[in-house]
Structures are given as structure tokens and as C-alpha cells.
């Protein structure tokens, strides 16, 4: 395991360099104290500090990295360095585990309405969320940008980012088609994000399943997710109807939260911004299970496996046990049963296990007995041959008898068991 100081290059480049040098893992020692760590700040000569914990994330170019990496706070890293400078052996264990506090798992998904990677997941995971029932609590989050921090609201209070923002530059999103003059705008994305937040508030927050939310997202994707229909009111109303969502309730929710037209704050969008900062979300889509960020592909099987691993031992729901050994975990999680090739996911009964052992033992015993009988017969034949060849014959000369004593001895011993 290689320990390196945090410096000017990105985390990805630093870990890549370590991997190319043969490291099995990397611990990056932070070089700046957290402001809330008073001991570290007082021990630091220049007194500089950082207000928030650094976010160690892939910058989008780390697909070639295969070794694990951790970021260690300066206070902890300094203690390790001090031991190493004294030529003391330091043992570090790199371990991963999902928090497993109880018999219910909380999982979150951060995405935006125009993000393409999560579309397949959103389409297929509805059935899994339903099968998990109240044993898992889902919370969808919409990723938006803080327009004030991004400079989209100027000193004069005017929107400086054209049609990328709502609320006079307060809440923004990137333009999905990179064309500010036509197509879907960033403001359109913010509006749709708020709409989905409201649908979840009224149809999913109470039980953590939100079938209507999943239905609306998929209906919108099928019918309205194009530049021509993304903001089309008739298309959105049709998606509401098919998902059994009351449009009047959602419209009132949007207005009550602060809307997106006025130069004022929106309570729901502010909540999303705060949660985004607390979780350190920088890459989309990002999933969390029991507050632990998941890395890797956003697939049904990956998220389902992570959810099942998040339960307190012995409290896993039946669907986790059913699909644990199934070859098609994704299909099993959606249907609730293991079908097709691979393991059926069922346990082998004790009686079947014992019967199988007895049968195997019987077959092996029979084969062993046959081999024993055959080896005994071959040994007797060898003995008869030896006796017939070497038994002295001179004692029979001249007695007028036709009986050969060697052959007679061999015949008498044909039925003698040799042990």
C-alpha cells in the first residue's frame, strides 16, 4: 500500500501513477486541516484550513484504474507519517462494508430528467422497488446547480445565464443539447426536476416505494422526452393521467414550494442543493445505499445486490434469499422468482443431502469391492503360474505315477483365499 501526499494533480492521476508503479492500493494523505478540527489547525503553522471535507471522486477518466484508494484526513495522516519516520512498521487495512444498522435499507438515486445512463435502470427497477416493499426506502434526488454560487445571478440581481436558470438565476441546469437557441433548455430541466420532486412528495415519501413516481418517470420518458414535447403541457398531462397522478395536486405543490418564475427561493430546490453538498455528489448518476456511495455500473443487479447486503444479518427479506444464488439476479429481483438457467435459488433439503451421500458411498463401495475381487483373482493366477514353473519334479521320477505334484498343489489352492 502506497501513501502519497495530496498535491496539485487530480486524485485520478495520482492513483493512476501509483498503479503504474506497482502499488496494490493507495492512501492519499490530505495536506490541509478541516476547520472543525481545532487540534489540527492549531498544530498547522500557517493556520489554513478547509471548511468542507474534500470530495474524492472519479473525474470521468478513471476507467483504467483497478486498485482501491482512500483519502486520509491530515490529522490522521500526520500520525502515520510520524511513526514511519521513526522506522516503525505501520500496518494499514483497507476494508469496505455497507452500513447495516437494522432490518430496513435506505437507498437514494441522484440524477436529472435528461440524463441517459439511468434510463434503463429507472425502467426496470420499479418492479424491484415494489418487491422489496416496506423493507427498503427509496428517495430520488434531482441534481441542479446553485446559480448564485455559480455566478448566474449578477450583482444587480439579474439572470446572467440566459435560459439555463430559473428564479432569476437561482437554480440552474446544463443545456442537454448544448444549444441555447433551441431544443431543451437548462430552465426546462429545472422545471421538470421540481415536478418530479413534488410527485415524490405526494406519492412516494410516505412509503418509500412510490409506484406512481416510477410510472410517471417512465411514461414521460416514453412520450415526452424529446425537444418537441419536453415542455408540452398536453404531453405532461397525459403522463400524469397514465401514471394516476393528480395534476392539480402537483401544480399546487409547485406553487407552494415557491415556483420557478419569481425572483424568490424554492424550498424543495434549496433542500436538494443542501443534500447535494452534504453527500458530495459530483457525478451523475450516483446511487447511495445506507448513505454509502456505490461505484460501478448503475444496473438492477448491482443496486439490488447492494441493498441486500445492507440489511442487518438475519433480517434480509425473502426476495434477497431467493435471488442470492440465481444466475439472472436482475430477472429474479423483478419477478420475485428465479427462472431459466443457473441456480434456482432454493435450498437443498437435508433429506436430499443425506440420500445423495448414501448413494455416492454405495456406488464407491461397490466399485471398491469389484476391484478387490479382481485383484485377488489376478494374484491367485500369478501364484499358480509360479508354483507350476518352479516346483521340483525329480521326486516323481520313476514312481510310475502320472500325477504332477506341482500342478496338483496349484489345483488344490485354486479356491484358497490369499490374504
N, C-alpha and C positions, 0 to 999 in steps of 0.2 A: 504494500500500500504506500503510495507516494503522497507526501504532504507538500503542498506548494502554497505560496502566498498569493493572495488576491492582488491583481495588478491592473494594468491598463487594457489588456486584451479581454475578449469575451470569455465567459465560462466555457462555452463550447470549444473555442480554440484552445484554451488551456488544457481541457480534458483530452482533446484530440492529440495534442502534443505529448501528453503523458502516456496515452495509449500507444502511440508510435514508438515511445521509448521503452515499452515493455511493462508498464505498470498494470497491475491487476485491479487496482481501484485508486481513487484519488480523494484526498481530503484537502479542500481549499480553505486555508486559514484567512479569515476576514482581517483586513488591516485597519478597520475603523470601528470604534466602540458604538454601541447603542446608547442613545442619550439617556435612556431609563436605567442603564447600568452605571450607577454612581461610582462604584469602585473602579471600574474600567476607565471611566472618564477622568477620575482624579489621578490615576496612575499614568495616564497618557500625557506626554509632555506638552503637546500643543493644545490640549483640551478640546479638540474637534470631535464631533460625534454625528451619527446619523439618526434621524427621528424614527424611521421605519425599518423593519427587518428587510435585508436585501432579498430580492427575488431571484432565485437560481433556476433558470428555465432555459429550455431549448430556444435558440433564436431562429429556428427553422432550417438550419443547415446541419443538424446533428444526427442525421440518419445513419451515418457510418460509425457512430460511437457505440461500442458494445460493453464497456466497463462501467461500473457504478461510480458515482461521485457524490460527495457530501460537502456542504458548506458549514464550517465550524465558526462560531462567534469568536471574536478576538479575545475575549476574556478566557475562554476555554483553550483556545489555540496557544495563547501565551504560556499557559501552564504546561502544555505538552512540549512546547519548544524548550522550556527551561529544563525539563527532565532530559531531553535529548542532548542538550548542550553539555550536560554533565556525564555523557556517555552511559546513560541509564536506558535499559531496554524498556520500550513502551509498547504495550500490546493494545491494539485497537480492533474492535469487532464491528463490522458493518452488517447490520441486520435490518430487515424490513418486515413489517407486520401491520395489518389493518387494526385500528382500534376496535375492540369487541366488547362494548360496555354492557349490552343487555340483549334481549330477545327481539329487538326491533332495529332495523338498519335504516339510516337516513342517507339518501343519495341525491346529488344535485347535478344539473347539467347547465353549462354556460354556452350559449350560442346566440345567433341572431337570425332573423327570419330569412335572410338571403344567403346564409352560409350553406354550402353544398355538401360538405363532408358528413354532416349529421343527418341528412335527409333519409338515408336508408335506415339508420338507427331509429329515427322518430317513427318511421312507417311500421317497423317490425316490433318495437318494444312495447307497444300498447298492450298486447296480449300478455306479455311477461309481467307488466305492472299490475294487470288485473289478476293474474295467477298468484302473485306474491301477496295480494290483498293488504290487510292492515299490518302485516309483518314487515312491510317496508314503506317508508315515507319519502315520496319524491317531491323535489322542489325545482322547477325550471327557472332559470335566470336569463335575462336579456342583457347582452353586453353593449353598452353605449359609452360614449366619451363625454367627459366633463368639459363642456365648451368654455367655461370660464377659465379653467386651468390651462386649456389648450389655446387660449387667446382668441377664441371666436366671438367673444363679447368685448368690444372695444371699450376704451376709457369713457367714451361718450354714451355707452350703453347700447350701441348699435350692433347688429349681427354682422360680423366680419367674414363669415364663411358661407355666404350666399345661401344655397338651398341644402347645405349639409346639416343644418341645425334647426331645432325648434325653440320655442320660448325665447326668441330674440338672442339666440346664440348660446343658450344654457346647456342644451342636450344635443349631442351630435352623433353621426354615424358616417362611415365611409360610403362613398358612392359605389354601389356594386358593379356598375358597368363602366366606371371611370369616364363618364360623360356628363358634365354638369348641365348641358343644354337640353338633354332629352333622356328618356328612359326613367329608371327608378332612381330617386334622389336619396341622399342621406336622411333628410327630414321624413321621407316616406317610410324608411326603415325604422326610425324612432317612433313614428305613429303606430306602425304595426306591432312594434315591441311593446308599447304601452297597452295596446289592445289585448295582447296575449297575457300580459301581467294581470289585467283585470279579469280575463276569463278564468285564470287560475285562482284568483282571489275568491271568486264566487262559485267555482265548480270543482276545485281541487284542494284548496287549502285545508278544508275541514277533514278530509280523509287521507290525503297524501297519494291518492290514485288518480283522480281527475280524468275519467274516461272522456268527458265532453271536451276537455282541453286537447287530449290526443286526437280526438276526432276532428276538431276544428283545424288543428295544425295540418293534418293530412288532407282534409278537404280543401283548405286554402292552397296547399302545395299542388294538388291535382288541378285546380280550377283557376286560381288567381295568381300564381307565381310566374307571371310574365310581365314585361314592361307595359303591355296594353291593359292588363286587368289588375295589377298590383294594388292600385288605389281606387279601382272601380267599386262604387258603393253597392251596385246590384250584385256583383260577384261576391263581395264580402257578406252581404245579407243572405245569399244563397248558401254560403259556407256555414253561417250561423244556423240556418234552418236545418241543414243536413246533420249538423253536429248537436242539434237540440239545445242550442244556446239562445237565450232570450236577448235579442239585440237591444232592447230598451234598458235592461239591467246593465249591460256593458257600456252603453253610451252614457248612462248616468254615472257609472264608476269612473269613466274617463274625465267627465266634467268635475266630479267631486275631488278627484286627485289633483286637480289644477289645470288639466287640459294641456294642450301644446301650442296654443295660439298666442296667449298673452305673455307679457314680459314678467313672468312670475314663476315661482318654483312649483315643481310637481312632486308630491310626497312619494309616490311609488318609484319614480325615476331616481329621486335622491336616495331612496333605500337601495336601489340596485347599484348605484355608484358607490355607496358606503360598503356594501357587501363585496363588491368587486375589489376594493382596496384591501379589505380585511383578508380576503382569500388569496390575494396576489395573482389574480387571473390576468395573463398576458397573451395567451394563445387560445385560439378557438378551433374546434370545440374543446372544452375541458370538463371532465367529469370528476366528481368527488364522491367517495363512499366513507361515511363516518368521519367527515372533514379531511380525509386523506386524498390528495390528488392522485389520479390514475394516469399512468403514462402508457403509450401504445395506441393501437388502433381502436377507434370507437365502434365496437361491434357488439351485437347482442350477447354473444357467448362470453366476451371479455367482461362486460359490465355485470352480467348475471353471475359469473364466477366470483367476481369481486364482492358482490352483495352477499352471496352465500358464505364467503369467507369472513364477513363482518359480524356474524352472529356469535354470541357467547356459546362456547362449546356445549353441545347437547340441546340447544334451543333452535336449531335450524328447522325451517318449515319443511313439510313433506316434499315439496317440489325440488328442493335442493338435494335431498337424498335420492329422489327418483332419477334426477338428471346427472348425478355426480359422475357416474361411470358410462354415461351414454356417449356414443360416438358422435351423435349430432346434438350437441348441447343446445344450440340455438333453436332447433326444431322442437326439442323436448321442452325447453323453457316456455315456448309459445303455446304448445298444445297440452302440456302437463303430463305427457307420457312419452316414453322412449319407443320409437318405431324404426323400422328398417334395419340396416346392418349395424354391427357393433354390439356392445353390451346392451342388454335390456334394462339395465339399471336396477333389477331386482336382486335380492339377496338369495344365495343358495341355502336351502333348508338344512338343518342339522342331520335329519334322517338321510337325505340325499347324499350328504357329505360322507357319513359313515358307510352307507351302502357302497358308494364308489370305492372307498378304501378297502372294504372287504373283497369286492370284485377284483381289484388290482392285485391284492395279496393272494387271492385264489389262483389267478392266472399265472403269476410269478411262481407260486408254489408248484403248480402243475408242470410248468416248464422245467423247473429245477429237478423235480422227480424224474421226468423223462430223460434229462441229461445224465442224472445219476445212474439210471438203469443201463443206458447206452454205454457209459464209461466202464461199468462193471463187466458188461459183456465183452467189450474190446479187451479188457485186461485178462479175462479168462482165456480168450483165444490166443493171446500172446503167451500165456503160461503153458498152454497145451503145446504150442509150437516149440517152445524152449525145451520142454521135457522130452518131446518126440525126437529132437535133434541131438540132445546131449546125454540121455540116459544110457549107461553101459549095457552093451548087448552080449558080452562074452560069456556071462553066466548061463546063457541059454544054449550055448553051443553044445551039440552032441547029446542033448537030453531027449531028442525026438519030439519035442513039443512045438506046435505051430503058434503058440501064443507069444507075442512080443510084450515083455513086461512094461516097457516104456509106454507103449500105446494103451495097454490095459490100465496103467496108472492114470494116464490122461483122461481115459474114458470114465474112470471112477470119479474123477474130480470135475467132470463137466457140470455137475449140479452142486458142487461145493462152493459156498459163498466165500469170496475173498474179502477180507476186511482190512 
